[in-house]
Amino acid sequence: MKAALLEFELESSTQNVGPFYAGYEGTLRYFTREAVCSALTYADCIWQDKTEPYQFLSFPFESTPAEPVDVRTAEVIYNAGDKPDQGLLRFGKQDLLLPGSCFRCALWGDLPPLAEGQVFLIGKKRAPARIVRLTIEDVQPNYTAEGPTLPVQLPPDAVTRYRAFAPLVGTHRYLILKLPLMPDLRRFAIGGYIVPWPEV
């Protein structure tokens, strides 16, 4: 099976909307697997009817969420008042991920074309991100590999199947977490990292 470990660096500010209430729009420091996969397949618009139950996106390859390696954020304060043409957010604070922030993820399966230096668009503000480290290998899933692990993304109802986990980020439709390397957890190694591959 083909797999890739990549690190990418933001070239402009972007946002991955997290908490959004009472004049505050926060950002998550992890990109979901859907954000990573749609960015790397250049799927610019993905439409879903809000009145229908959420449908998980499918791609020809799998991905971990992108974890922060070296991330910087800034808080932007808006006070546009009633001035026309000053943007949608009139009052409040917004957190942004800054240029130079670096993230790491793994992909496996029918991989898209990837190259070091490749630029793709990611995040709510569709920031350009450049691949700064790339390892592509043939890997074999196993139950014994050891080493530092990458996070996984699971629907909330799937988390209870695991005896232990460390939550990192959560919303009503997914949890990003670290799973301990138990003897019954399928995984593979790439680029010095272990990628847990849980049954969902």
C-alpha positions in Angstrom: 0.0 0.0 0.0 1.3 3.5 -0.9 1.5 6.0 2.0 2.8 9.5 2.4 3.9 11.6 5.3 3.9 15.3 4.6 4.5 18.5 6.4 3.1 21.7 5.0 3.6 25.4 5.9 1.0 28.1 5.5 2.0 31.0 3.2 -0.8 33.3 4.3 -3.2 33.6 7.2 -6.2 31.3 7.4 -8.8 30.0 9.8 -10.1 26.6 10.8 -13.3 27.8 12.6 -13.8 26.4 16.1 -15.7 28.2 18.8 -18.0 30.9 17.2 -20.1 32.9 19.7 -20.8 36.4 21.1 -18.4 38.3 18.9 -15.6 35.7 19.1 -14.6 33.4 16.2 -11.9 31.0 17.3 -9.7 28.7 15.2 -8.7 25.1 15.8 -5.0 24.2 15.6 -5.7 21.0 13.8 -7.1 20.5 10.2 -9.6 17.7 9.8 -9.1 14.8 7.5 -11.8 16.3 5.2 -9.9 19.6 5.1 -6.7 17.8 4.2 -8.3 15.5 1.6 -10.4 18.2 -0.1 -7.3 20.5 -0.3 -5.1 17.8 -1.9 -7.8 16.8 -4.4 -8.6 20.4 -5.3 -12.3 19.9 -4.4 -13.1 23.6 -4.1 -16.8 23.4 -3.3 -18.5 20.5 -1.5 -22.3 21.0 -1.1 -24.5 19.3 1.4 -28.2 20.0 2.1 -28.4 21.4 5.7 -31.8 19.8 6.2 -30.4 16.3 5.5 -28.3 14.3 8.0 -24.6 15.0 7.7 -22.9 12.7 5.2 -19.2 12.0 5.7 -17.1 12.9 2.7 -15.4 10.1 0.8 -12.1 10.3 -1.1 -9.9 7.8 -3.0 -7.4 7.9 -0.2 -7.4 8.1 3.6 -5.8 10.7 5.8 -5.0 11.6 9.4 -6.0 15.1 10.5 -3.1 17.6 10.2 -1.5 18.1 13.6 0.3 21.3 14.5 4.1 21.1 14.4 4.9 24.8 14.9 1.8 27.0 14.8 1.5 30.7 15.5 -1.9 32.5 15.9 -3.0 36.1 16.1 -6.1 37.8 17.4 -7.7 40.3 15.0 -10.2 42.8 16.5 -13.0 44.2 14.4 -14.9 47.4 15.2 -16.5 48.4 11.9 -19.7 49.7 13.4 -22.4 50.6 10.8 -19.9 51.4 8.1 -20.9 49.8 4.8 -18.6 47.5 2.9 -16.3 46.8 5.8 -16.7 43.0 5.8 -19.1 40.6 7.4 -17.7 40.5 10.9 -18.6 43.9 12.4 -17.6 43.6 16.0 -15.5 41.1 17.9 -12.4 39.1 17.8 -11.2 36.5 15.3 -8.2 34.1 15.8 -6.1 33.4 12.7 -3.4 30.9 11.9 -0.4 32.8 10.7 1.9 32.4 7.7 4.8 30.0 8.6 2.7 27.8 10.7 3.6 24.1 10.0 1.4 21.0 10.1 2.0 17.2 9.7 -0.3 14.5 8.4 -0.2 11.1 6.7 -2.1 9.8 3.6 -2.6 6.3 2.3 -4.4 4.5 -0.5 -4.8 5.8 -4.0 -2.7 8.9 -3.4 -3.1 12.2 -5.3 -0.1 13.6 -7.1 2.3 15.0 -4.4 5.6 16.8 -4.7 7.8 18.7 -2.3 7.3 22.4 -3.0 3.7 21.7 -4.2 1.2 24.4 -3.2 -2.5 23.7 -2.4 -5.3 25.8 -0.7 -6.6 24.9 2.8 -8.7 26.3 5.5 -11.8 28.6 5.6 -9.9 31.4 4.0 -8.3 29.0 1.4 -4.7 29.9 2.3 -1.9 28.6 0.1 0.2 26.0 1.9 3.4 24.6 0.6 4.6 21.0 1.1 8.0 21.3 2.9 8.7 17.7 3.7 7.4 14.6 1.9 8.1 10.9 2.3 6.3 8.4 0.1 6.7 4.7 0.8 5.2 1.3 0.3 3.9 0.3 3.8 2.5 -2.9 5.3 -0.2 -2.6 8.0 0.7 -4.5 11.2 0.0 -4.7 14.9 3.5 -4.3 16.3 5.1 -1.1 15.1 6.2 1.3 17.8 7.1 5.0 17.9 5.6 8.5 18.0 2.0 8.4 16.7 -0.1 10.7 14.6 -3.6 11.7 15.7 -6.7 10.1 14.3 -10.2 11.5 13.6 -13.2 9.5 14.7 -17.0 10.1 14.9 -18.0 10.6 18.5 -19.9 7.2 18.7 -16.8 5.3 17.6 -14.6 6.6 20.4 -16.3 4.4 23.0 -14.9 1.2 21.3 -11.4 2.1 22.6 -10.2 1.4 26.1 -8.1 4.5 26.2 -7.6 7.7 24.2 -6.3 11.3 24.7 -8.7 13.9 23.2 -7.2 16.8 21.4 -10.1 18.5 19.6 -13.8 17.8 19.6 -16.9 19.0 17.8 -20.4 17.5 17.6 -19.4 15.5 14.5 -15.8 14.4 15.1 -13.1 13.9 17.7 -9.4 14.3 16.9 -7.5 12.2 19.4 -4.4 10.1 20.1 -4.8 6.3 20.5 -2.3 4.3 22.5 -0.7 1.5 20.5 -2.6 -1.5 21.9 -1.9 -5.0 20.5 -5.3 -5.1 18.7 -4.8 -1.7 16.9 -3.9 -1.9 13.2 -1.2 0.6 12.2 1.7 1.3 9.9 5.0 3.2 10.0 6.1 5.9 7.7 8.8 8.6 7.9 9.6 7.9 11.6 5.9 8.1 12.7 3.3 5.4 13.5 -0.1 5.9 11.9 -2.9 4.2 13.8 -5.6 2.8 11.5 -8.6 2.1 13.6 -11.7 0.1 12.5 -14.6 2.6 12.1 
